[in-house]
């Protein structure tokens, strides 16, 4: 768990420079196993309205807007 806290803190500090592998580890930890369709990974969230978090790699990095969506979903989950 302490390692996951470090990775999440790193992602929060700089959402524009996040490795896809790091974002995937965080999503796996908080949301469970994804549904995979091509290069897209879809994670279910446990509330109504926004049922999925979608992430995909671009040259080994995560898209910044998707990183912000993951951070928002984790914040909602921790409330």
N, C-alpha and C positions, 0 to 999 in steps of 0.2 A: 504494500500500500504506500509506503513512503516514496518509492520510485514513481508510482503513478501520480502522486502529488507533485513531484518535481516536474514531470512531463507536462502535466496540466498547467502548472505555473508558467512554464516556458511558453506554452501555447498561448496563454492569456497575455503574456508580455508582448509577443510579436506574432499576431495572427497572419501576417503577410509572408512569413518565412517559416512554414511548418512542413516537415517531411510527412509524406503520406503515411509511412509506416508508423510514425508516432501518433498521428491522428487516429489511425485504425486501432492501435492498441488502446487508446483512451475510449473510443467508441465500443470496442469489444468489452471493456471492463464495465462501462456504465449501462450499455444497452443490450449486451448479449451478442449472439452470432448474427451476422447479416444475411440478407438475401442478396445473391450476386447475379447481376445481369450484365454481361460484358465487362467493362471496366468500372461500372457503377456498383457501389455497395449501399444497400438500403437497410437501415436499422429502425426497428419499431420502437416507439416511445410509449410509455404507459398512461397516456392521457388522450382525451378527445381533441379533435380540431386539427392538429398537425400530427398525423399518424406516423410519419416517416422522417428520418434524417438521411439525406443522400450525400455520399462523398465519392469523389473520383480523383485519380491522380493526373497530373499534368507534368510530364518530365520528372517524375519522382517526388513532386511537391503537391500539397493540397491546395485547392482553390481557396483564396481568402474569404470569400463570402460564405463558403461552406464551413470553414473553421468558425466563423462568427455564429452560424446557425447551431453548430455543435455546442459551443460555449453557452449560448442562450438555453439550449435544451438541458444541458447539465445543471445550469443555475435553476431552471424550473424544477428539475428532478430533486435538487437538494433542498428546496423550500418546504 
